[in-house]
């Protein structure tokens, strides 16, 4: 089966959307499917205002459409709501080519956090973008309910996975972290205002706070909280070593749709502390983490969880299952015969 995926999030960006698409593409190709990625790096682009790591592509409907025509896909998926996918959406609608979309990011909340714009204004755009889709892929029940509350009802579940060849029992703890005063409290992800990292940095638990990742808020937070250790971005085995060295993983975001880093941490045997919001409430249970409106309480409670139970639970999230769900939600344009190709 030939599957075209249009996305405005792609390398060199480092985030959960990019990682999800990369891992699912690899799994689909392993199964024998042919996958085309239409991404911003194929076009002239400019930095996104206030967030230069994100590139906004000048992708015309003609150019994107030509790529799709040349590939002759059996199914098309639009992963994001940016200009690349708007061009692909326009092409699909003009040819009555069915497509699916995904709601990866709490875009209305992110815009509100960064600009103060009323999120309901952004929801108008979200509804416009996703309404024609044959199905909208959502990673958790909470996100499905959020979409339904805003009038988007064609929802299909699409979970996430962990690269168990990297994140697991074999990960050796980073010795540069293990020598720090414990307990080690770890955050991994973008260092940006919408991630609510300052709430974590303001907690009063003893030990050392370690921040892995980069982003527009890093320099300000590093200057304001000199006792925290900002290690910059880490990948692969180096990232797994950070997880393995931690005593608790802290997920302070209130605006994520899922939180891949939580299940990576769990697969490395690290309990998770967070707020009782979308993401944590869909992933965590009382055996592997703790949620509380008081983040100090959540951290203290999570530190009592059994690491073996965390690891066993984290290993239940696989990219094979994620790819299977993605494939099942796709809408082939030419019927079952093409889908089987």
C-alpha angles and dihedrals in degrees: 000000000000111000124187117201118191116196141167090202115075142124135342083037113094113211144109094271093056093045092049093051093046094050095044092048090052091049093047091050090048087057091053101260121135113232129195118195115202103194142160094263088071092063141048107273143179131212116269110249110261090004110061094172087073115073121209108213126216093224115166123207089239095054095043090044092052090054090051094046092050091050093046095207126204090210136017127206125190108205102185142023099242134109098283092055093041088058091048090047091053091051092049094049093048089056098035089241109160117233142175129224135198133218101218101153136043087235096169091053092045092052090047091050094050101037110015091240115153105261091219089068089057091047089064088063092044091053091048092050099047102034097088094049118114087224137357116220115222126184100213141023090247092058090046089055091047091053092047090050088058094050100265108123109159094094129163125183118245114176130192135240146209127237094238092188087069108024113054148067094324094062109113114219115251104253091209088063100039091060091060119098109277156274091056111216111196135198121185124185145059114339097225137127094254090060091066092222092155089068087061094044090053095056118111104219116133118250133051130314113216122193119198116188142046139248147130095296097051101094094048094047092045090054094045096046107038093166092064118087113234107194101175123226121339128185141191116344091000090058092045088054090056091052092047091052094053128095094200135009114222119207107185098169119120095184107054122115095212121339112227090194091066095061091042089055091047092050087056090053098257119138117227131229122196148132120286093256139114109309101026094048090052096047111028131073132181093268097058107028149350135245127197138150084237103068091197089060092047092052094048091049095045090055088067094059122109114255094210091057090049092052094048091050094046090054091062090073108084134172089223090064091043092053091048091054091047092050092048092055096051119107112221111213095216104042135254095319092062092044090057093050 
